[in-house]
C-alpha cells in the first residue's frame, strides 16, 4: 500500500475513533443506518449494548423517524424497522404524525402492536432457550456458545445455517492436492458455516461420516438463514473447526435425531 493510502486510512480511522468515543449514540445510529441487512444491524447493536453500555428503543410510536435516530439522549429505531412497513409507507406515517394525512385503521394497528427485528438481540438463545437451559433433553451437560469453542475438546452447540458447501473429493482441484489419488468410496464431504448469538463457526461432516450423518439430506433440505441445528463435534489442535459427529435438525423437529449418538 502506498503512503497516500496509508495516511488517508489512518486519518479516517482516527476520525472514526474520535466520533465513537465522543458521540457513541450518533455513531451507532449512523452505523445502523448503513448496514447491509438486519443480521448485520443486530450484531452492531448487540456490540454497542454489551461493550459500550448503550441503551436503545426498537420503536417508539411518537418519536421514531424514518430510520435510526438519537433523541433526548436515546437511540431510537425507525419506522422502517417495523414488520410490514417499507420506506414509502413510513413516509406516509410521518405525514400522518404531522397532520398532513389522516391515520388509517391498519396503520394504527401496526403502531399499537409493533413487531421489529430488534425486539431481541439474542434470537438464537430466545428461540432455543429451553435446550440451552435444559441440555439434558438431549443427554448433554452443556450447550457451548460458539465464541467459547476454541480449545481442543468435544462440544455441543446450536447454530443457524449460514452457508453449505457439498464437495466431491474427486474433483480436479482435490485430486491435485492428493497427487491424483482417487477415492473409490466415501468421496463426499459437507462444509457448513453456522452462527449463534456470539460468533460463526466452520463445521465439517467428513467423508467417513457423510453417509452415517445423512449429509446429502442436510445439503438438500437445509435452508440458509432459516434452519437451526444442534451439533456434537470435536475441535482438534491447531484449527478452530468442528468435526461433526452428530447433528440434529431443530427446525424440522427437535426430537428428530438425524443420526449419531448423544
C-alpha positions as CSV (number, residue, x, y, z in Angstrom):
1,X,0.0,0.0,0.0
2,X,1.4,3.4,-0.9
3,X,2.0,6.2,1.6
4,X,-1.0,8.3,0.4
5,X,-3.4,5.4,1.1
6,X,-1.8,4.7,4.4
7,X,-2.1,8.3,5.6
8,X,-5.7,8.5,4.3
9,X,-6.8,5.3,6.1
10,X,-5.0,6.4,9.2
11,X,-6.8,9.7,9.3
12,X,-10.2,8.1,8.7
13,X,-9.6,5.6,11.4
14,X,-8.6,8.4,13.8
15,X,-11.7,10.4,13.0
16,X,-14.0,7.3,13.4
17,X,-12.4,6.5,16.8
18,X,-12.9,10.1,18.0
19,X,-16.6,10.1,16.8
20,X,-17.3,6.8,18.5
21,X,-15.6,7.9,21.8
22,X,-17.2,11.4,21.9
23,X,-20.6,10.7,20.2
24,X,-21.4,7.0,20.8
25,X,-25.1,7.3,20.2
26,X,-24.8,9.2,17.0
27,X,-22.0,6.9,15.9
28,X,-24.1,3.8,16.5
29,X,-27.2,5.3,14.7
30,X,-25.1,6.2,11.7
31,X,-23.7,2.6,11.5
32,X,-27.2,1.1,11.8
33,X,-28.5,3.3,9.0
34,X,-25.8,1.9,6.7
35,X,-25.9,-1.8,7.3
36,X,-26.3,-4.4,4.6
37,X,-29.2,-6.1,6.4
38,X,-30.9,-7.0,9.7
39,X,-28.3,-9.5,10.7
40,X,-25.5,-7.0,10.4
41,X,-27.6,-4.4,12.3
42,X,-28.3,-6.8,15.1
43,X,-24.6,-7.5,15.5
44,X,-23.7,-3.8,15.6
45,X,-26.5,-3.1,18.1
46,X,-25.6,-6.1,20.3
47,X,-21.9,-5.0,20.4
48,X,-23.0,-1.5,21.3
49,X,-25.2,-2.7,24.1
50,X,-22.7,-5.3,25.5
51,X,-19.5,-3.3,25.2
52,X,-20.5,0.4,25.1
53,X,-23.4,0.3,27.6
54,X,-25.7,1.9,25.0
55,X,-29.5,1.6,25.6
56,X,-32.0,1.6,22.8
57,X,-35.7,1.6,22.0
58,X,-36.5,-0.6,19.0
59,X,-39.6,1.5,18.2
60,X,-41.4,4.5,19.6
61,X,-44.8,5.4,18.0
62,X,-44.3,9.1,18.8
63,X,-40.6,9.5,18.4
64,X,-39.4,7.1,15.7
65,X,-38.3,8.7,12.5
66,X,-37.8,7.0,9.1
67,X,-34.6,5.2,10.3
68,X,-32.4,5.1,13.4
69,X,-32.1,8.4,15.2
70,X,-31.0,9.9,18.5
71,X,-33.5,12.0,20.6
72,X,-33.0,13.3,24.1
73,X,-30.1,11.0,24.7
74,X,-31.9,7.9,23.5
75,X,-31.1,5.7,20.5
76,X,-34.5,5.1,18.8
77,X,-35.3,2.6,16.0
78,X,-37.0,3.9,12.8
79,X,-40.4,3.2,11.3
80,X,-38.8,1.0,8.7
81,X,-37.8,-1.4,11.5
82,X,-41.5,-2.4,11.8
83,X,-42.6,-5.6,10.2
84,X,-44.9,-4.7,7.3
85,X,-43.6,-1.1,6.8
86,X,-41.3,-0.1,4.0
87,X,-39.8,3.3,3.3
88,X,-42.8,4.7,1.3
89,X,-45.3,3.6,4.0
90,X,-43.0,5.0,6.7
91,X,-43.0,8.4,5.0
92,X,-46.8,8.3,4.8
93,X,-46.9,7.6,8.6
94,X,-44.7,10.6,9.2
95,X,-47.1,12.7,7.2
96,X,-49.9,11.4,9.4
97,X,-48.0,12.4,12.5
98,X,-47.5,15.9,11.1
99,X,-51.3,16.2,10.4
100,X,-50.8,16.2,6.6
101,X,-52.7,12.9,6.3
102,X,-55.2,11.1,8.4
103,X,-54.3,7.9,10.2
104,X,-55.8,4.7,8.8
105,X,-57.1,1.8,10.9
106,X,-54.3,-0.5,9.5
107,X,-51.6,2.0,10.4
108,X,-52.9,2.5,13.9
109,X,-53.0,-1.3,14.4
110,X,-49.3,-1.6,13.3
111,X,-48.2,1.2,15.6
112,X,-50.1,-0.1,18.6
113,X,-48.7,-3.7,18.1
114,X,-45.2,-3.1,16.8
115,X,-43.0,-6.0,15.9
116,X,-39.4,-5.4,14.8
117,X,-36.3,-7.4,14.1
118,X,-34.7,-5.7,17.2
119,X,-37.2,-6.8,19.8
120,X,-34.4,-9.3,20.8
121,X,-30.7,-9.1,20.2
122,X,-30.3,-12.8,21.0
123,X,-32.6,-14.6,18.5
124,X,-30.8,-18.0,18.8
125,X,-31.0,-18.1,22.6
126,X,-34.6,-16.9,22.7
127,X,-35.6,-19.4,20.1
128,X,-33.9,-22.4,21.8
129,X,-33.7,-21.3,25.4
130,X,-35.3,-24.5,26.7
131,X,-32.4,-26.5,25.2
132,X,-29.8,-24.0,26.4
133,X,-31.2,-24.1,29.9
134,X,-32.1,-27.8,29.9
135,X,-29.5,-29.5,27.8
136,X,-30.3,-32.8,29.5
137,X,-33.2,-33.0,27.0
138,X,-30.5,-34.2,24.6
139,X,-28.5,-36.1,27.2
140,X,-25.7,-33.5,27.3
141,X,-24.2,-31.5,30.2
142,X,-23.9,-28.2,28.4
143,X,-24.6,-26.2,25.2
144,X,-21.5,-24.2,24.4
145,X,-21.6,-20.7,22.8
146,X,-19.6,-20.6,19.6
147,X,-17.4,-17.8,20.9
148,X,-16.2,-20.2,23.6
149,X,-15.4,-23.1,21.2
150,X,-11.6,-22.7,20.9
151,X,-9.6,-25.3,22.7
152,X,-9.4,-28.9,21.5
153,X,-12.4,-30.8,23.0
154,X,-15.8,-32.2,22.2
155,X,-18.6,-29.7,22.2
156,X,-22.4,-29.4,21.7
157,X,-23.5,-26.2,20.1
158,X,-26.6,-24.7,18.5
159,X,-26.5,-22.5,15.4
160,X,-28.4,-21.2,12.4
161,X,-27.2,-22.3,8.9
162,X,-25.4,-19.5,7.1
163,X,-23.9,-21.4,4.2
164,X,-23.4,-25.0,3.0
165,X,-20.9,-26.5,0.5
166,X,-21.3,-30.1,-0.7
167,X,-17.9,-31.2,-2.1
168,X,-16.9,-34.1,-4.3
169,X,-13.4,-35.0,-3.1
170,X,-12.7,-36.5,-6.6
171,X,-13.0,-33.1,-8.2
172,X,-9.9,-31.9,-10.1
173,X,-8.7,-29.5,-7.5
174,X,-9.0,-32.1,-4.8
175,X,-7.2,-34.7,-6.9
176,X,-4.3,-32.2,-7.5
177,X,-3.9,-31.8,-3.7
178,X,-3.7,-35.6,-3.4
179,X,-1.3,-36.1,-6.4
180,X,-4.1,-37.8,-8.4
181,X,-5.3,-40.3,-5.7
182,X,-8.9,-41.2,-6.4
183,X,-11.2,-42.2,-3.6
184,X,-13.2,-45.3,-4.7
185,X,-15.7,-44.7,-2.0
186,X,-16.5,-42.1,0.7
187,X,-15.6,-39.3,-1.7
188,X,-18.1,-36.7,-0.5
189,X,-17.9,-34.2,2.4
190,X,-20.1,-31.3,3.6
191,X,-18.9,-27.9,4.9
192,X,-21.3,-25.9,7.0
193,X,-21.0,-22.4,8.5
194,X,-23.3,-22.0,11.5
195,X,-24.0,-18.9,13.6
196,X,-25.3,-18.3,17.1
197,X,-25.7,-15.0,19.0
198,X,-21.9,-14.9,19.7
199,X,-20.0,-16.0,16.6
200,X,-19.8,-18.0,13.4
201,X,-18.2,-21.5,13.3
202,X,-17.0,-23.6,10.5
203,X,-18.2,-27.2,10.7
204,X,-17.4,-30.2,8.6
205,X,-19.0,-33.5,8.0
206,X,-16.0,-35.6,6.9
207,X,-16.2,-38.2,4.2
208,X,-16.2,-41.1,6.6
209,X,-19.3,-39.7,8.5
210,X,-21.0,-38.4,5.3
211,X,-23.4,-41.3,4.8
212,X,-23.9,-42.0,8.5
213,X,-25.0,-38.5,9.2
214,X,-27.1,-38.2,6.1
215,X,-25.1,-35.2,4.9
216,X,-26.7,-35.3,1.4
217,X,-30.1,-34.9,3.0
218,X,-28.8,-32.0,5.1
219,X,-27.4,-30.3,2.0
220,X,-30.7,-30.7,0.2
221,X,-33.0,-29.6,3.0
222,X,-31.0,-27.1,5.0
223,X,-32.3,-23.6,4.3
224,X,-29.7,-20.8,4.8
225,X,-30.6,-18.2,7.3
226,X,-33.5,-20.3,8.5
227,X,-32.5,-23.9,9.5
228,X,-31.1,-24.4,13.0
229,X,-29.0,-27.4,14.1
230,X,-27.7,-28.7,17.3
231,X,-24.3,-30.3,16.7
232,X,-21.9,-32.5,18.5
233,X,-18.4,-32.1,17.2
234,X,-14.7,-32.2,18.1
235,X,-12.2,-29.4,17.7
236,X,-8.6,-30.6,17.0
237,X,-5.4,-28.8,17.9
238,X,-4.3,-26.1,15.6
239,X,-7.6,-25.4,13.8
240,X,-10.8,-23.9,15.0
241,X,-13.1,-26.2,13.1
242,X,-15.8,-28.5,14.4
243,X,-15.6,-32.0,13.1
244,X,-19.2,-33.1,13.2
245,X,-20.0,-36.3,15.0
246,X,-23.8,-35.9,15.4
247,X,-26.3,-33.4,14.1
248,X,-30.0,-32.7,14.9
249,X,-32.3,-30.6,12.7
250,X,-34.0,-28.4,15.3
251,X,-36.1,-26.5,12.8
252,X,-37.9,-29.6,11.4
253,X,-38.3,-31.5,14.7
254,X,-36.4,-31.0,17.9
255,X,-37.0,-34.7,18.7
256,X,-35.7,-35.9,15.4
257,X,-32.2,-37.3,15.6
258,X,-30.8,-37.2,12.1
259,X,-28.0,-39.6,13.1
260,X,-25.4,-40.2,15.7
261,X,-25.1,-40.9,19.4
262,X,-26.0,-38.4,22.1
